Amino acid sequence: MLRSLFALLLLLAAPAAAQSFRDANCSGAVDETDRSAIAADLFGGSAPGCGAADVNRDARLSAADLTAFALGPRVSFIGLASSDGRAAPPLGALPDGTPVYYFTAGFGFLLVVEVAAPPSGAAVGTTTFDSAANDPTRRPDFEIVADHALGDGSRDVCDDFGVPAVDPPDFALSQTVSDAINDLSCRFEVTTRRNAACTQNGLGQLDFVASGSRAQFCLAVNSDMAFVAGDTRFTVQVRDQSGLFGPPQQLVVRVGSGPPPGTFTPIPFTATPTTTDTPPPTATATATPTPSLTRTATRTRVPTGTATASARPTASPTSTRTNTAPASPTATRTPVASVTPTRAGTATSTRAVSSTPTRTPSRTATGGQTPPTSTRTRTPAATPTRTSPGAPTPTRTRSGTATLTQAPSATPTRTRTIGPTPTATAQLRGPLITFFGLTRADDVLIASSGTVGGVPLYEPSFGFGFSLVVEAKSGASSRPPGPSTYAPSGLPDLQIEVTQPLGNGSSDVCDDTPPFLGGVPAVNPPSFGDDPAIADSINDLACRFIDGTGVKVGRACNDAAACVLGTDGQFGCAAEDSTLQYCGFISQVLTFPSGDTLVTARVRDSAGNLGASQQLIVRVP
């Protein structure tokens, strides 16, 4: 019965494609009514009314969709820090548990959000910008809104000025809300490496605030984004790489004109723009519209992009909030909170995340979309070089003589007849694979359960929720393994393929960004031939192997972002002689099918020399 109902759901999914994940009743917002809608669809006996009811996207309606509704990443810390990265203590908490922080100025500090991995084990999403005019579905993984305008409240998306308010705070699927989300989120720096955090621990070392955090988002609040006097409430939610959001969390920043009050008196939150909060000590008049306010700073907005982010007019200064915080109207646009102490010490990669936004004419957004009007350069920077394992995909003119044609291997079946693929190694001078295996969702190694025809066999409990890990070192060429895992034209340095399709087996290459998520087609028997379809399949799987900041490259073994958790509690490589590690998390989008799937991998070095391939079998019940 449910199968026939779900067939109808798939037909209904096309007009609902613009809906957010978990918006099970297609209301345009994700809230508790969606949970009830999923239950009604599951047990009501009638056809589902909204395609988004398939929350876990396994192409069927089941109790798993109800469970998956709240399995996104959890905010492990939200708060403020001083400009040098020392976490500030909260003033207190509101009755609903929302922390309240107090500052005497509306700028000159850091706004910090940290996120823990979801129970499903999916990687935390790290995009902070994904915007398009007239498409409210384009949003980043990190979504944050404020209920008061920041700075001058400019409505230009990701410009160098202020941010408009979303009051009352919500994540409704509208262009106005999407623009506000992108305008604020794009200013955050993101890292998944503790030694690249914008905060420091009690020993003065760069570190996350919460021990369980896997990603940190950090905003240096400068005078162009000064908070208004009184209370500003921030609401944040984060999506994982399987497309699920975690529960939203909130923070209140209270700006006053004197020292922090001795006792905390919570002020009830009212979601109306006319509310005037009077915290002790009393702040000057807040949010007072003036009939003809004129900016005193002589500052001309000159569009630096070739196109604007939207066709809307910029915010008129005739109804702007009066910012009575001690922010000078003539303050320069140099960020006050520059967090660079010891940042350069993380010399493990050229992609070190800098928390100091520089105002240069080229900005690469984290989400892979270039903001049309932004003038900010944001790391991780893409340095096309072969000399660093942390460099993003280099460009290369590849020689056809570097292609190795392997003899076909046996087709994997449920009868356990898979054998190794014969590999000619006499002329292979490229990298040696030192480790090829699996880790659990918590990054602990999964032990092989034996071999089949000499090929290691791994038997995870499910077809998803684990990582494939490939490690390599220099071969006979003495050249280091190449870092790239994606090459738009040609093949990347990591070349990996499967004999059964993963997920829905989508033929779209590297469709790994919401809302366009798809699986990987099979290459059976294994082959690294010149067929463009094989190259597409290799790129489609290899591009899911990312570093700690979401860039499609390998990871250095001595980097805190390495993806294997050792028995000593430290992250690193599984093999002692490995020099580069490639990590690919298998989410529900990439679910391995039941039975045996043969996985074949090889690595190319920085000079284009190929190494011998290795294989393993993933067996799913």
Stockholm file with secondary structure:
# STOCKHOLM 1.0

chainA/1-621         MLRSLFALLLLLAAPAAAQSFRDANCSGAVDETDRSAIAADLFGGSAPGCGAADVNRDARLSAADLTAFALGPRVSFIGLASSDGRAAPPLGALPDGTPVYYFTAGFGFLLVVEVAAPPSGAAVGTTTFDSAANDPTRRPDFEIVADHALGDGSRDVCDDFGVPAVDPPDFALSQTVSDAINDLSCRFEVTTRRNAACTQNGLGQLDFVASGSRAQFCLAVNSDMAFVAGDTRFTVQVRDQSGLFGPPQQLVVRVGSGPPPGTFTPIPFTATPTTTDTPPPTATATATPTPSLTRTATRTRVPTGTATASARPTASPTSTRTNTAPASPTATRTPVASVTPTRAGTATSTRAVSSTPTRTPSRTATGGQTPPTSTRTRTPAATPTRTSPGAPTPTRTRSGTATLTQAPSATPTRTRTIGPTPTATAQLRGPLITFFGLTRADDVLIASSGTVGGVPLYEPSFGFGFSLVVEAKSGASSRPPGPSTYAPSGLPDLQIEVTQPLGNGSSDVCDDTPPFLGGVPAVNPPSFGDDPAIADSINDLACRFIDGTGVKVGRACNDAAACVLGTDGQFGCAAEDSTLQYCGFISQVLTFPSGDTLVTARVRDSAGNLGASQQLIVRVP
#=GR chainA/1-621 SS CHHHHHHHHHHHHTTTTTSCTTCTTCSSSCSHHHHHHHHHHHHSCSCCSCGGGCTTCSSSCSHHHHHHTTCSCEEEEEEEEETTSBBCCCCEECTTSCEEEEESSSSSEEEEEEEECCTTCCCBCCCCCCCCTTCTTCCCSEEEEESSCBTTCCCSTTCSSCBCCCSSCCCCSSHHHHHHHHHHHTTCEEESCGGGCSSBCTTSCBCCSSTTCSEEEEEEECGGGCCCSEEEEEEEEEBBTTSCBCCCEEEEEEECSSSCCSSCCCCCCCCCTTCCCCCSSCCCCCSCCCTTCCCCSCCCCCCCSSSCSCSSCCCCGGGCCCCCSSCCTTCCSSCSCCCCTTGGGCTTCTTCCCSSCBCCSCCCCTTSCCCTTCCCBCSSCCCCCSSCTTCCCCCCCCCGGGCCCCCCCCCCCTTSCCCCCCCCCTTCCSCEEEEEEEEETTSCEECCCEEETTEEEECCSSSSSEEEEEEEECCTTCCCBCCBSCCSSSCCSEEEEESSCBTTCCCSTTCEETTEECCBCCCSSCCCCSCHHHHHHHHHHHTTBCCTTSCSBCEETTSTTCSEECTTSCEECSSTTCCEEEEEEECGGGCCCSEEEEEEEEEBBTTSCBCCCEEEEEEEC
#=GC SS_cons         CHHHHHHHHHHHHTTTTTSCTTCTTCSSSCSHHHHHHHHHHHHSCSCCSCGGGCTTCSSSCSHHHHHHTTCSCEEEEEEEEETTSBBCCCCEECTTSCEEEEESSSSSEEEEEEEECCTTCCCBCCCCCCCCTTCTTCCCSEEEEESSCBTTCCCSTTCSSCBCCCSSCCCCSSHHHHHHHHHHHTTCEEESCGGGCSSBCTTSCBCCSSTTCSEEEEEEECGGGCCCSEEEEEEEEEBBTTSCBCCCEEEEEEECSSSCCSSCCCCCCCCCTTCCCCCSSCCCCCSCCCTTCCCCSCCCCCCCSSSCSCSSCCCCGGGCCCCCSSCCTTCCSSCSCCCCTTGGGCTTCTTCCCSSCBCCSCCCCTTSCCCTTCCCBCSSCCCCCSSCTTCCCCCCCCCGGGCCCCCCCCCCCTTSCCCCCCCCCTTCCSCEEEEEEEEETTSCEECCCEEETTEEEECCSSSSSEEEEEEEECCTTCCCBCCBSCCSSSCCSEEEEESSCBTTCCCSTTCEETTEECCBCCCSSCCCCSCHHHHHHHHHHHTTBCCTTSCSBCEETTSTTCSEECTTSCEECSSTTCCEEEEEEECGGGCCCSEEEEEEEEEBBTTSCBCCCEEEEEEEC
//
